[in-house]
Amino acid sequence: MSSSQVNIDPKAVAAHVLRHLAQEQKRGRLVRLDELACAIGVRRGDVRRVVTSLHAEGHVDAARMTL
């Protein structure tokens, strides 16, 4: 691991992802993966892994980026 990489807590990212998706869905907005990563402040790849995991658990529709 290089010094520029930071360990993230996937559970913390998942909580932020779910909260952000819920807020934006309530407003009637669709969220893109890169927009979500920027809003949360983590790398796009980290958000992609978390969304994939949440999708597998049935919490998120990864194709539509909705709950």
N, CA, C, O and CB atoms as a CASP TS submission, in Angstrom:
PFRMAT TS
TARGET T0000
AUTHOR 0000-0000-0000
METHOD Language model
MODEL 1
PARENT N/A
ATOM      1  N   MET     1       0.858  -1.181   0.000  1.00  0.00           N
ATOM      2  CA  MET     1       0.000   0.000   0.000  1.00  0.00           C
ATOM      3  C   MET     1       0.892   1.228   0.000  1.00  0.00           C
ATOM      4  O   MET     1       1.811   1.338   0.811  1.00  0.00           O
ATOM      5  CB  MET     1      -0.969   0.007   1.228  1.00  0.00           C
ATOM      6  N   SER     2       0.623   2.132  -0.894  1.00  0.00           N
ATOM      7  CA  SER     2       1.422   3.361  -0.939  1.00  0.00           C
ATOM      8  C   SER     2       0.951   4.337   0.121  1.00  0.00           C
ATOM      9  O   SER     2      -0.137   4.197   0.681  1.00  0.00           O
ATOM     10  CB  SER     2       1.345   4.012  -2.330  1.00  0.00           C
ATOM     11  N   SER     3       1.783   5.321   0.386  1.00  0.00           N
ATOM     12  CA  SER     3       1.452   6.293   1.428  1.00  0.00           C
ATOM     13  C   SER     3       0.277   7.181   1.048  1.00  0.00           C
ATOM     14  O   SER     3      -0.318   7.823   1.913  1.00  0.00           O
ATOM     15  CB  SER     3       2.652   7.152   1.732  1.00  0.00           C
ATOM     16  N   SER     4      -0.067   7.227  -0.244  1.00  0.00           N
ATOM     17  CA  SER     4      -1.194   8.066  -0.672  1.00  0.00           C
ATOM     18  C   SER     4      -2.544   7.364  -0.504  1.00  0.00           C
ATOM     19  O   SER     4      -3.593   8.004  -0.581  1.00  0.00           O
ATOM     20  CB  SER     4      -1.011   8.476  -2.128  1.00  0.00           C
ATOM     21  N   GLN     5      -2.516   6.041  -0.272  1.00  0.00           N
ATOM     22  CA  GLN     5      -3.763   5.309  -0.090  1.00  0.00           C
ATOM     23  C   GLN     5      -4.186   5.371   1.369  1.00  0.00           C
ATOM     24  O   GLN     5      -3.354   5.323   2.275  1.00  0.00           O
ATOM     25  CB  GLN     5      -3.614   3.845  -0.551  1.00  0.00           C
ATOM     26  N   VAL     6      -5.483   5.476   1.581  1.00  0.00           N
ATOM     27  CA  VAL     6      -6.028   5.551   2.921  1.00  0.00           C
ATOM     28  C   VAL     6      -7.005   4.404   3.096  1.00  0.00           C
ATOM     29  O   VAL     6      -7.819   4.134   2.213  1.00  0.00           O
ATOM     30  CB  VAL     6      -6.712   6.921   3.182  1.00  0.00           C
ATOM     31  N   ASN     7      -6.925   3.729   4.238  1.00  0.00           N
ATOM     32  CA  ASN     7      -7.892   2.673   4.520  1.00  0.00           C
ATOM     33  C   ASN     7      -9.227   3.312   4.843  1.00  0.00           C
ATOM     34  O   ASN     7      -9.301   4.259   5.626  1.00  0.00           O
ATOM     35  CB  ASN     7      -7.415   1.765   5.686  1.00  0.00           C
ATOM     36  N   ILE     8     -10.274   2.791   4.240  1.00  0.00           N
ATOM     37  CA  ILE     8     -11.613   3.297   4.523  1.00  0.00           C
ATOM     38  C   ILE     8     -12.399   2.221   5.250  1.00  0.00           C
ATOM     39  O   ILE     8     -12.101   1.031   5.140  1.00  0.00           O
ATOM     40  CB  ILE     8     -12.341   3.728   3.218  1.00  0.00           C
ATOM     41  N   ASP     9     -13.389   2.647   5.982  1.00  0.00           N
ATOM     42  CA  ASP     9     -14.281   1.721   6.667  1.00  0.00           C
ATOM     43  C   ASP     9     -15.490   1.511   5.764  1.00  0.00           C
ATOM     44  O   ASP     9     -16.309   2.419   5.624  1.00  0.00           O
ATOM     45  CB  ASP     9     -14.705   2.260   8.088  1.00  0.00           C
ATOM     46  N   PRO    10     -15.623   0.334   5.146  1.00  0.00           N
ATOM     47  CA  PRO    10     -16.740   0.101   4.219  1.00  0.00           C
ATOM     48  C   PRO    10     -18.107   0.313   4.869  1.00  0.00           C
ATOM     49  O   PRO    10     -19.041   0.760   4.203  1.00  0.00           O
ATOM     50  CB  PRO    10     -16.661  -1.307   3.664  1.00  0.00           C
ATOM     51  N   LYS    11     -18.235   0.001   6.150  1.00  0.00           N
ATOM     52  CA  LYS    11     -19.522   0.201   6.821  1.00  0.00           C
ATOM     53  C   LYS    11     -19.843   1.685   6.946  1.00  0.00           C
ATOM     54  O   LYS    11     -21.001   2.080   6.808  1.00  0.00           O
ATOM     55  CB  LYS    11     -19.513  -0.455   8.210  1.00  0.00           C
ATOM     56  N   ALA    12     -18.836   2.505   7.203  1.00  0.00           N
ATOM     57  CA  ALA    12     -19.059   3.948   7.283  1.00  0.00           C
ATOM     58  C   ALA    12     -19.434   4.503   5.911  1.00  0.00           C
ATOM     59  O   ALA    12     -20.331   5.339   5.799  1.00  0.00           O
ATOM     60  CB  ALA    12     -17.803   4.664   7.827  1.00  0.00           C
ATOM     61  N   VAL    13     -18.746   4.036   4.869  1.00  0.00           N
ATOM     62  CA  VAL    13     -19.074   4.480   3.516  1.00  0.00           C
ATOM     63  C   VAL    13     -20.477   4.027   3.156  1.00  0.00           C
ATOM     64  O   VAL    13     -21.229   4.787   2.547  1.00  0.00           O
ATOM     65  CB  VAL    13     -18.051   3.940   2.491  1.00  0.00           C
ATOM     66  N   ALA    14     -20.846   2.804   3.520  1.00  0.00           N
ATOM     67  CA  ALA    14     -22.185   2.300   3.226  1.00  0.00           C
ATOM     68  C   ALA    14     -23.248   3.162   3.887  1.00  0.00           C
ATOM     69  O   ALA    14     -24.280   3.447   3.279  1.00  0.00           O
ATOM     70  CB  ALA    14     -22.323   0.851   3.686  1.00  0.00           C
ATOM     71  N   ALA    15     -23.010   3.578   5.123  1.00  0.00           N
ATOM     72  CA  ALA    15     -23.971   4.446   5.816  1.00  0.00           C
ATOM     73  C   ALA    15     -24.127   5.769   5.085  1.00  0.00           C
ATOM     74  O   ALA    15     -25.241   6.269   4.930  1.00  0.00           O
ATOM     75  CB  ALA    15     -23.529   4.696   7.269  1.00  0.00           C
ATOM     76  N   HIS    16     -23.015   6.338   4.635  1.00  0.00           N
ATOM     77  CA  HIS    16     -23.080   7.602   3.887  1.00  0.00           C
ATOM     78  C   HIS    16     -23.784   7.414   2.545  1.00  0.00           C
ATOM     79  O   HIS    16     -24.579   8.257   2.129  1.00  0.00           O
ATOM     80  CB  HIS    16     -21.666   8.167   3.663  1.00  0.00           C
ATOM     81  N   VAL    17     -23.487   6.308   1.875  1.00  0.00           N
ATOM     82  CA  VAL    17     -24.128   6.023   0.584  1.00  0.00           C
ATOM     83  C   VAL    17     -25.638   5.919   0.761  1.00  0.00           C
ATOM     84  O   VAL    17     -26.396   6.543   0.018  1.00  0.00           O
ATOM     85  CB  VAL    17     -23.568   4.715  -0.035  1.00  0.00           C
ATOM     86  N   LEU    18     -26.075   5.142   1.732  1.00  0.00           N
ATOM     87  CA  LEU    18     -27.510   4.966   1.955  1.00  0.00           C
ATOM     88  C   LEU    18     -28.190   6.277   2.311  1.00  0.00           C
ATOM     89  O   LEU    18     -29.268   6.583   1.802  1.00  0.00           O
ATOM     90  CB  LEU    18     -27.750   3.948   3.054  1.00  0.00           C
ATOM     91  N   ARG    19     -27.565   7.045   3.177  1.00  0.00           N
ATOM     92  CA  ARG    19     -28.146   8.331   3.573  1.00  0.00           C
ATOM     93  C   ARG    19     -28.237   9.284   2.373  1.00  0.00           C
ATOM     94  O   ARG    19     -29.262   9.932   2.162  1.00  0.00           O
ATOM     95  CB  ARG    19     -27.308   8.975   4.702  1.00  0.00           C
ATOM     96  N   HIS    20     -27.158   9.360   1.596  1.00  0.00           N
ATOM     97  CA  HIS    20     -27.148  10.273   0.442  1.00  0.00           C
ATOM     98  C   HIS    20     -28.172   9.836  -0.611  1.00  0.00           C
ATOM     99  O   HIS    20     -28.892  10.668  -1.163  1.00  0.00           O
ATOM    100  CB  HIS    20     -25.734  10.334  -0.187  1.00  0.00           C
ATOM    101  N   LEU    21     -28.235   8.535  -0.887  1.00  0.00           N
ATOM    102  CA  LEU    21     -29.211   8.051  -1.860  1.00  0.00           C
ATOM    103  C   LEU    21     -30.639   8.329  -1.388  1.00  0.00           C
ATOM    104  O   LEU    21     -31.490   8.719  -2.188  1.00  0.00           O
ATOM    105  CB  LEU    21     -29.018   6.548  -2.106  1.00  0.00           C
ATOM    106  N   ALA    22     -30.901   8.133  -0.109  1.00  0.00           N
ATOM    107  CA  ALA    22     -32.245   8.393   0.428  1.00  0.00           C
ATOM    108  C   ALA    22     -32.612   9.866   0.287  1.00  0.00           C
ATOM    109  O   ALA    22     -33.730  10.194  -0.110  1.00  0.00           O
ATOM    110  CB  ALA    22     -32.327   7.970   1.906  1.00  0.00           C
ATOM    111  N   GLN    23     -31.673  10.753   0.612  1.00  0.00           N
ATOM    112  CA  GLN    23     -31.940  12.188   0.507  1.00  0.00           C
ATOM    113  C   GLN    23     -32.224  12.595  -0.935  1.00  0.00           C
ATOM    114  O   GLN    23     -33.177  13.326  -1.207  1.00  0.00           O
ATOM    115  CB  GLN    23     -30.757  12.991   1.054  1.00  0.00           C
ATOM    116  N   GLU    24     -31.402  12.124  -1.842  1.00  0.00           N
ATOM    117  CA  GLU    24     -31.564  12.516  -3.243  1.00  0.00           C
ATOM    118  C   GLU    24     -32.802  11.860  -3.859  1.00  0.00           C
ATOM    119  O   GLU    24     -33.482  12.475  -4.679  1.00  0.00           O
ATOM    120  CB  GLU    24     -30.310  12.142  -4.051  1.00  0.00           C
ATOM    121  N   GLN    25     -33.094  10.639  -3.477  1.00  0.00           N
ATOM    122  CA  GLN    25     -34.295   9.964  -3.985  1.00  0.00           C
ATOM    123  C   GLN    25     -35.539  10.701  -3.501  1.00  0.00           C
ATOM    124  O   GLN    25     -36.507  10.839  -4.249  1.00  0.00           O
ATOM    125  CB  GLN    25     -34.333   8.477  -3.530  1.00  0.00           C
ATOM    126  N   LYS    26     -35.521  11.170  -2.266  1.00  0.00           N
ATOM    127  CA  LYS    26     -36.646  11.928  -1.716  1.00  0.00           C
ATOM    128  C   LYS    26     -36.874  13.210  -2.514  1.00  0.00           C
ATOM    129  O   LYS    26     -38.011  13.649  -2.688  1.00  0.00           O
ATOM    130  CB  LYS    26     -36.400  12.262  -0.233  1.00  0.00           C
ATOM    131  N   ARG    27     -35.788  13.800  -2.994  1.00  0.00           N
ATOM    132  CA  ARG    27     -35.870  15.022  -3.817  1.00  0.00           C
ATOM    133  C   ARG    27     -36.203  14.720  -5.268  1.00  0.00           C
ATOM    134  O   ARG    27     -36.395  15.633  -6.071  1.00  0.00           O
ATOM    135  CB  ARG    27     -34.557  15.789  -3.751  1.00  0.00           C
ATOM    136  N   GLY    28     -36.272  13.434  -5.604  1.00  0.00           N
ATOM    137  CA  GLY    28     -36.595  13.052  -6.973  1.00  0.00           C
ATOM    138  C   GLY    28     -35.407  13.097  -7.910  1.00  0.00           C
ATOM    139  O   GLY    28     -35.581  13.116  -9.129  1.00  0.00           O
ATOM    140  N   ARG    29     -34.200  13.114  -7.360  1.00  0.00           N
ATOM    141  CA  ARG    29     -32.982  13.189  -8.163  1.00  0.00           C
ATOM    142  C   ARG    29     -32.320  11.823  -8.285  1.00  0.00           C
ATOM    143  O   ARG    29     -32.345  11.026  -7.346  1.00  0.00           O
ATOM    144  CB  ARG    29     -32.004  14.194  -7.554  1.00  0.00           C
ATOM    145  N   LEU    30     -31.741  11.564  -9.421  1.00  0.00           N
ATOM    146  CA  LEU    30     -30.904  10.388  -9.606  1.00  0.00           C
ATOM    147  C   LEU    30     -29.464  10.798  -9.322  1.00  0.00           C
ATOM    148  O   LEU    30     -29.069  11.932  -9.594  1.00  0.00           O
ATOM    149  CB  LEU    30     -31.057   9.792 -11.052  1.00  0.00           C
ATOM    150  N   VAL    31     -28.691   9.879  -8.779  1.00  0.00           N
ATOM    151  CA  VAL    31     -27.319  10.170  -8.398  1.00  0.00           C
ATOM    152  C   VAL    31     -26.368   9.307  -9.215  1.00  0.00           C
ATOM    153  O   VAL    31     -26.571   8.099  -9.341  1.00  0.00           O
ATOM    154  CB  VAL    31     -27.108   9.939  -6.889  1.00  0.00           C
ATOM    155  N   ARG    32     -25.335   9.924  -9.766  1.00  0.00           N
ATOM    156  CA  ARG    32     -24.295   9.184 -10.481  1.00  0.00           C
ATOM    157  C   ARG    32     -23.230   8.753  -9.479  1.00  0.00           C
ATOM    158  O   ARG    32     -23.058   9.375  -8.431  1.00  0.00           O
ATOM    159  CB  ARG    32     -23.669  10.049 -11.627  1.00  0.00           C
ATOM    160  N   LEU    33     -22.534   7.703  -9.807  1.00  0.00           N
ATOM    161  CA  LEU    33     -21.509   7.156  -8.931  1.00  0.00           C
ATOM    162  C   LEU    33     -20.425   8.185  -8.614  1.00  0.00           C
ATOM    163  O   LEU    33     -20.021   8.321  -7.460  1.00  0.00           O
ATOM    164  CB  LEU    33     -20.886   5.926  -9.565  1.00  0.00           C
ATOM    165  N   ASP    34     -19.956   8.905  -9.622  1.00  0.00           N
ATOM    166  CA  ASP    34     -18.905   9.898  -9.385  1.00  0.00           C
ATOM    167  C   ASP    34     -19.404  11.050  -8.518  1.00  0.00           C
ATOM    168  O   ASP    34     -18.653  11.576  -7.696  1.00  0.00           O
ATOM    169  CB  ASP    34     -18.381  10.440 -10.713  1.00  0.00           C
ATOM    170  N   GLU    35     -20.651  11.441  -8.691  1.00  0.00           N
ATOM    171  CA  GLU    35     -21.255  12.490  -7.867  1.00  0.00           C
ATOM    172  C   GLU    35     -21.347  12.028  -6.410  1.00  0.00           C
ATOM    173  O   GLU    35     -21.084  12.795  -5.484  1.00  0.00           O
ATOM    174  CB  GLU    35     -22.660  12.868  -8.405  1.00  0.00           C
ATOM    175  N   LEU    36     -21.719  10.784  -6.230  1.00  0.00           N
ATOM    176  CA  LEU    36     -21.832  10.208  -4.893  1.00  0.00           C
ATOM    177  C   LEU    36     -20.460  10.156  -4.219  1.00  0.00           C
ATOM    178  O   LEU    36     -20.330  10.511  -3.048  1.00  0.00           O
ATOM    179  CB  LEU    36     -22.452   8.797  -4.962  1.00  0.00           C
ATOM    180  N   ALA    37     -19.454   9.720  -4.944  1.00  0.00           N
ATOM    181  CA  ALA    37     -18.095   9.653  -4.397  1.00  0.00           C
ATOM    182  C   ALA    37     -17.600  11.030  -3.984  1.00  0.00           C
ATOM    183  O   ALA    37     -16.989  11.184  -2.926  1.00  0.00           O
ATOM    184  CB  ALA    37     -17.134   9.039  -5.420  1.00  0.00           C
ATOM    185  N   CYS    38     -17.861  12.023  -4.810  1.00  0.00           N
ATOM    186  CA  CYS    38     -17.452  13.392  -4.498  1.00  0.00           C
ATOM    187  C   CYS    38     -18.177  13.909  -3.259  1.00  0.00           C
ATOM    188  O   CYS    38     -17.556  14.532  -2.397  1.00  0.00           O
ATOM    189  CB  CYS    38     -17.723  14.316  -5.693  1.00  0.00           C
ATOM    190  N   ALA    39     -19.470  13.663  -3.159  1.00  0.00           N
ATOM    191  CA  ALA    39     -20.263  14.131  -2.023  1.00  0.00           C
ATOM    192  C   ALA    39     -19.806  13.489  -0.718  1.00  0.00           C
ATOM    193  O   ALA    39     -19.831  14.122   0.337  1.00  0.00           O
ATOM    194  CB  ALA    39     -21.742  13.840  -2.255  1.00  0.00           C
ATOM    195  N   ILE    40     -19.389  12.231  -0.797  1.00  0.00           N
ATOM    196  CA  ILE    40     -18.958  11.504   0.402  1.00  0.00           C
ATOM    197  C   ILE    40     -17.489  11.779   0.711  1.00  0.00           C
ATOM    198  O   ILE    40     -17.067  11.723   1.866  1.00  0.00           O
ATOM    199  CB  ILE    40     -19.184   9.993   0.223  1.00  0.00           C
ATOM    200  N   GLY    41     -16.720  12.076  -0.326  1.00  0.00           N
ATOM    201  CA  GLY    41     -15.306  12.377  -0.130  1.00  0.00           C
ATOM    202  C   GLY    41     -14.400  11.158  -0.153  1.00  0.00           C
ATOM    203  O   GLY    41     -13.355  11.137   0.496  1.00  0.00           O
ATOM    204  N   VAL    42     -14.811  10.137  -0.910  1.00  0.00           N
ATOM    205  CA  VAL    42     -13.973   8.941  -1.070  1.00  0.00           C
ATOM    206  C   VAL    42     -13.823   8.647  -2.555  1.00  0.00           C
ATOM    207  O   VAL    42     -14.495   9.247  -3.394  1.00  0.00           O
ATOM    208  CB  VAL    42     -14.584   7.709  -0.319  1.00  0.00           C
ATOM    209  N   ARG    43     -12.934   7.718  -2.860  1.00  0.00           N
ATOM    210  CA  ARG    43     -12.688   7.375  -4.263  1.00  0.00           C
ATOM    211  C   ARG    43     -13.882   6.668  -4.888  1.00  0.00           C
ATOM    212  O   ARG    43     -14.644   5.979  -4.211  1.00  0.00           O
ATOM    213  CB  ARG    43     -11.450   6.497  -4.381  1.00  0.00           C
ATOM    214  N   ARG    44     -14.024   6.851  -6.175  1.00  0.00           N
ATOM    215  CA  ARG    44     -15.133   6.248  -6.931  1.00  0.00           C
ATOM    216  C   ARG    44     -15.114   4.725  -6.800  1.00  0.00           C
ATOM    217  O   ARG    44     -16.168   4.104  -6.665  1.00  0.00           O
ATOM    218  CB  ARG    44     -15.055   6.653  -8.423  1.00  0.00           C
ATOM    219  N   GLY    45     -13.941   4.127  -6.839  1.00  0.00           N
ATOM    220  CA  GLY    45     -13.819   2.678  -6.719  1.00  0.00           C
ATOM    221  C   GLY    45     -14.314   2.166  -5.376  1.00  0.00           C
ATOM    222  O   GLY    45     -14.920   1.098  -5.294  1.00  0.00           O
ATOM    223  N   ASP    46     -14.052   2.938  -4.319  1.00  0.00           N
ATOM    224  CA  ASP    46     -14.535   2.545  -2.992  1.00  0.00           C
ATOM    225  C   ASP    46     -16.053   2.573  -2.948  1.00  0.00           C
ATOM    226  O   ASP    46     -16.683   1.676  -2.387  1.00  0.00           O
ATOM    227  CB  ASP    46     -13.955   3.468  -1.906  1.00  0.00           C
ATOM    228  N   VAL    47     -16.638   3.606  -3.539  1.00  0.00           N
ATOM    229  CA  VAL    47     -18.103   3.712  -3.576  1.00  0.00           C
ATOM    230  C   VAL    47     -18.678   2.600  -4.433  1.00  0.00           C
ATOM    231  O   VAL    47     -19.711   2.026  -4.086  1.00  0.00           O
ATOM    232  CB  VAL    47     -18.547   5.094  -4.117  1.00  0.00           C
ATOM    233  N   ARG    48     -18.034   2.286  -5.541  1.00  0.00           N
ATOM    234  CA  ARG    48     -18.508   1.213  -6.421  1.00  0.00           C
ATOM    235  C   ARG    48     -18.536  -0.114  -5.667  1.00  0.00           C
ATOM    236  O   ARG    48     -19.512  -0.858  -5.765  1.00  0.00           O
ATOM    237  CB  ARG    48     -17.609   1.099  -7.678  1.00  0.00           C
ATOM    238  N   ARG    49     -17.481  -0.417  -4.921  1.00  0.00           N
ATOM    239  CA  ARG    49     -17.443  -1.668  -4.153  1.00  0.00           C
ATOM    240  C   ARG    49     -18.557  -1.712  -3.112  1.00  0.00           C
ATOM    241  O   ARG    49     -19.197  -2.748  -2.931  1.00  0.00           O
ATOM    242  CB  ARG    49     -16.081  -1.833  -3.466  1.00  0.00           C
ATOM    243  N   VAL    50     -18.790  -0.597  -2.430  1.00  0.00           N
ATOM    244  CA  VAL    50     -19.833  -0.548  -1.407  1.00  0.00           C
ATOM    245  C   VAL    50     -21.209  -0.689  -2.043  1.00  0.00           C
ATOM    246  O   VAL    50     -22.051  -1.426  -1.529  1.00  0.00           O
ATOM    247  CB  VAL    50     -19.747   0.763  -0.606  1.00  0.00           C
ATOM    248  N   VAL    51     -21.451   0.003  -3.149  1.00  0.00           N
ATOM    249  CA  VAL    51     -22.746  -0.085  -3.830  1.00  0.00           C
ATOM    250  C   VAL    51     -22.980  -1.510  -4.331  1.00  0.00           C
ATOM    251  O   VAL    51     -24.096  -2.021  -4.244  1.00  0.00           O
ATOM    252  CB  VAL    51     -22.816   0.921  -5.009  1.00  0.00           C
ATOM    253  N   THR    52     -21.945  -2.145  -4.848  1.00  0.00           N
ATOM    254  CA  THR    52     -22.058  -3.535  -5.297  1.00  0.00           C
ATOM    255  C   THR    52     -22.428  -4.446  -4.138  1.00  0.00           C
ATOM    256  O   THR    52     -23.273  -5.329  -4.282  1.00  0.00           O
ATOM    257  CB  THR    52     -20.744  -4.004  -5.940  1.00  0.00           C
ATOM    258  N   SER    53     -21.804  -4.234  -3.002  1.00  0.00           N
ATOM    259  CA  SER    53     -22.112  -5.024  -1.813  1.00  0.00           C
ATOM    260  C   SER    53     -23.546  -4.781  -1.337  1.00  0.00           C
ATOM    261  O   SER    53     -24.267  -5.724  -1.009  1.00  0.00           O
ATOM    262  CB  SER    53     -21.124  -4.697  -0.691  1.00  0.00           C
ATOM    263  N   LEU    54     -23.952  -3.513  -1.301  1.00  0.00           N
ATOM    264  CA  LEU    54     -25.317  -3.172  -0.890  1.00  0.00           C
ATOM    265  C   LEU    54     -26.338  -3.752  -1.868  1.00  0.00           C
ATOM    266  O   LEU    54     -27.426  -4.161  -1.463  1.00  0.00           O
ATOM    267  CB  LEU    54     -25.485  -1.643  -0.790  1.00  0.00           C
ATOM    268  N   HIS    55     -25.990  -3.786  -3.147  1.00  0.00           N
ATOM    269  CA  HIS    55     -26.862  -4.374  -4.162  1.00  0.00           C
ATOM    270  C   HIS    55     -27.025  -5.883  -3.908  1.00  0.00           C
ATOM    271  O   HIS    55     -28.133  -6.416  -3.964  1.00  0.00           O
ATOM    272  CB  HIS    55     -26.289  -4.117  -5.586  1.00  0.00           C
ATOM    273  N   ALA    56     -25.908  -6.552  -3.632  1.00  0.00           N
ATOM    274  CA  ALA    56     -25.944  -7.998  -3.375  1.00  0.00           C
ATOM    275  C   ALA    56     -26.788  -8.318  -2.139  1.00  0.00           C
ATOM    276  O   ALA    56     -27.411  -9.377  -2.067  1.00  0.00           O
ATOM    277  CB  ALA    56     -24.515  -8.547  -3.194  1.00  0.00           C
ATOM    278  N   GLU    57     -26.805  -7.401  -1.169  1.00  0.00           N
ATOM    279  CA  GLU    57     -27.595  -7.594   0.047  1.00  0.00           C
ATOM    280  C   GLU    57     -29.055  -7.174  -0.130  1.00  0.00           C
ATOM    281  O   GLU    57     -29.880  -7.393   0.757  1.00  0.00           O
ATOM    282  CB  GLU    57     -26.976  -6.814   1.192  1.00  0.00           C
ATOM    283  N   GLY    58     -29.372  -6.570  -1.282  1.00  0.00           N
ATOM    284  CA  GLY    58     -30.742  -6.182  -1.569  1.00  0.00           C
ATOM    285  C   GLY    58     -31.149  -4.795  -1.072  1.00  0.00           C
ATOM    286  O   GLY    58     -32.337  -4.478  -1.027  1.00  0.00           O
ATOM    287  N   HIS    59     -30.173  -3.969  -0.701  1.00  0.00           N
ATOM    288  CA  HIS    59     -30.475  -2.640  -0.181  1.00  0.00           C
ATOM    289  C   HIS    59     -30.513  -1.560  -1.258  1.00  0.00           C
ATOM    290  O   HIS    59     -31.199  -0.549  -1.106  1.00  0.00           O
ATOM    291  CB  HIS    59     -29.464  -2.267   0.857  1.00  0.00           C
ATOM    292  N   VAL    60     -29.780  -1.775  -2.339  1.00  0.00           N
ATOM    293  CA  VAL    60     -29.623  -0.753  -3.379  1.00  0.00           C
ATOM    294  C   VAL    60     -29.796  -1.419  -4.740  1.00  0.00           C
ATOM    295  O   VAL    60     -29.363  -2.553  -4.946  1.00  0.00           O
ATOM    296  CB  VAL    60     -28.227  -0.040  -3.275  1.00  0.00           C
ATOM    297  N   ASP    61     -30.430  -0.704  -5.662  1.00  0.00           N
ATOM    298  CA  ASP    61     -30.471  -1.124  -7.056  1.00  0.00           C
ATOM    299  C   ASP    61     -29.288  -0.426  -7.730  1.00  0.00           C
ATOM    300  O   ASP    61     -29.363   0.761  -8.048  1.00  0.00           O
ATOM    301  CB  ASP    61     -31.865  -0.762  -7.757  1.00  0.00           C
ATOM    302  N   ALA    62     -28.213  -1.153  -7.943  1.00  0.00           N
ATOM    303  CA  ALA    62     -26.996  -0.557  -8.454  1.00  0.00           C
ATOM    304  C   ALA    62     -27.156  -0.010  -9.874  1.00  0.00           C
ATOM    305  O   ALA    62     -26.497   0.967 -10.231  1.00  0.00           O
ATOM    306  CB  ALA    62     -25.887  -1.570  -8.420  1.00  0.00           C
ATOM    307  N   ALA    63     -28.007  -0.613 -10.677  1.00  0.00           N
ATOM    308  CA  ALA    63     -28.204  -0.145 -12.044  1.00  0.00           C
ATOM    309  C   ALA    63     -28.890   1.212 -12.082  1.00  0.00           C
ATOM    310  O   ALA    63     -28.571   2.054 -12.922  1.00  0.00           O
ATOM    311  CB  ALA    63     -29.016  -1.155 -12.830  1.00  0.00           C
ATOM    312  N   ARG    64     -29.830   1.420 -11.171  1.00  0.00           N
ATOM    313  CA  ARG    64     -30.595   2.686 -11.129  1.00  0.00           C
ATOM    314  C   ARG    64     -30.077   3.654 -10.074  1.00  0.00           C
ATOM    315  O   ARG    64     -30.489   4.813 -10.025  1.00  0.00           O
ATOM    316  CB  ARG    64     -32.065   2.399 -10.861  1.00  0.00           C
ATOM    317  N   MET    65     -29.165   3.165  -9.226  1.00  0.00           N
ATOM    318  CA  MET    65     -28.631   3.941  -8.103  1.00  0.00           C
ATOM    319  C   MET    65     -29.768   4.472  -7.232  1.00  0.00           C
ATOM    320  O   MET    65     -29.836   5.662  -6.924  1.00  0.00           O
ATOM    321  CB  MET    65     -27.760   5.111  -8.615  1.00  0.00           C
ATOM    322  N   THR    66     -30.657   3.559  -6.844  1.00  0.00           N
ATOM    323  CA  THR    66     -31.776   3.885  -5.967  1.00  0.00           C
ATOM    324  C   THR    66     -31.846   2.861  -4.845  1.00  0.00           C
ATOM    325  O   THR    66     -31.251   1.786  -4.924  1.00  0.00           O
ATOM    326  CB  THR    66     -33.109   3.929  -6.757  1.00  0.00           C
ATOM    327  N   LEU    67     -32.575   3.209  -3.815  1.00  0.00           N
ATOM    328  CA  LEU    67     -32.772   2.275  -2.711  1.00  0.00           C
ATOM    329  C   LEU    67     -33.806   1.240  -3.106  1.00  0.00           C
ATOM    330  O   LEU    67     -34.123   0.352  -2.314  1.00  0.00           O
ATOM    331  CB  LEU    67     -33.207   3.013  -1.427  1.00  0.00           C
TER
END
